Amino acid sequence: MDPTNATAIRHKENFLKVQQITLMGSSADDIIRPWDSSLFNFYDPSSPEDVSDMTKHNIYIDDTFGLRTMDERGSLKRIPVDGIAHTDWLDTDAGVNAILEQL
């Protein structure tokens, strides 16, 4: 994204208006691949089989849309949760309880 582009600037400004973002993901997710992309982690371009933390990628380093700013100001929570399949977040006690614990 071009940081001088008016649309990109507006998207970043709007994203940064959010007071708190809580991201949750589970290694048991059978839909999202890689599962930890739900925590803004990405496949490692140098090793496509591996996933690397969001802080290693340009989208974070360059603060393209405000992700690094959110993280640095403490407004971004990333919570890995074991044993929750994709469709179980709202359909099981374990999934619902994992969410409720963050409220």
N, C-alpha and C positions, 0 to 999 in steps of 0.2 A: 504494500500500500504506500502510495506517495504521501508523506506527511504534510505536504503543502497543498494537497487536494482538498477543496472545500468540503466535499462529502466525507472524506476521511477525518478531517478535523471535527466536523459535526458529530460523527459516530463516536469519536473518542470523548468529546465533551459530554455526550449523552450517556455513554458507558460510565464515566466517572461520576455521574450524578447518583448512581446506585450506592447506597450506604453500606451494604453488606452483601457479599455473594458467598453462598455455601455450596460447594461442589462435593458430591458424594459418588463413589463408584465402588464396584466390587469385582474382585478377580473371578468371581463365580458368574459374572455377567456373560450370558450366552448369545448376546446380540451385538453389543458394541465391541469393536475391535480396533485398536487395542483397547481393552477395558479401561485402562487408566487415561485414555483420552478424555474421559468424563471428568478428569482432574486437570485437564489442559496439558497433559503429557503427550508426546508425539513419538512416532517412529523415528529412530535415529537415521539420518540420511546416509551416514557412513557405514551403517550396519542395519539394513532394513528388518532384520529379525528382532532387533532390540528396541526398547523404548527408552527414551531419555527424558529427564525432568524438563518442565517448561522453561526453567531458567537458563537452559542451554541453547534455546532457539531464538532466532532473530525477532520473532513476533513478541517475545518477552524483552530481550536485550534492547531492541529499538523502541520498546513501549508503543508499538504500532497502534493499539486501540485502548491503551490505558491499563493493561493487565499488570505490568510491573508497578505502576503507580498504586493500583489497588492493593497489591501484595505488600508493598513497602509501607503503606499507611495502615496496614492491619485490617483491611476490609475484605480480604479474600481468605476463606477457609477451605482447605482441601482435605476431605476426610475419606480415606479408604476404609471400607467395611467388608469383613470376610463373610462369605457364605450367602450372599443375596443375589439370586438370579435376576435377570433383567425385569421380568414380569412380576417379581415378588416384592418390589419396593412398596407397593400399595395393597398387595393382596395377602400378605402374611404378617403375623405379629412381629417377627424379627425385622422385616423391612420397615413397617410403620414405626416400631420402637426406635430403630436407628435414626429415622427422620425426627421423631418427637424429641429425642435427646438433644437435638441441635436447636430446638426452639426456645 
